[in-house]
Amino acid sequence: MNNWSDLEPELFVELLRSGQLDAEQIIDVREEAEWEYYHLEQSSLIPMNTIPDRLHELAADKTLYIVCAHGVRSAAVCHFLQQKGYDSLRNVAGGMAAIASLYDGFQYD
């Protein structure tokens, strides 16, 4: 059973616009090349395959919003983090593809 949940992209964007989220809470698990193409300015890049070695970088005392391209990798990361004891996790449904249609605060490198 999951103790994490999907979060609709509309609600995620509302949290972004209201300034309620910071880079410590928004974890982008895409690969660096995907990140370089575009990303949320107030997010942290921790590619999915590096999560096990970088757990110490994740705030255990805050809700973490996990995002990827379409929501599949981020769901897998939520499942993994749940097994590691994290209990305040939200998978952003639809990922960056869904966010992009609702939000214009992207950083392009």
Beta strands, then each sheet from edge to edge (+ up, - down):
strand 1: 5-7
strand 2: 26-28
strand 3: 39-40
strand 4: 44-45
strand 5: 64-67
strand 6: 89-92
strand 7: 106-107
sheet 1: 1+ 6+ 5+ 2+ 4+
sheet 2: 3+ 7-
end
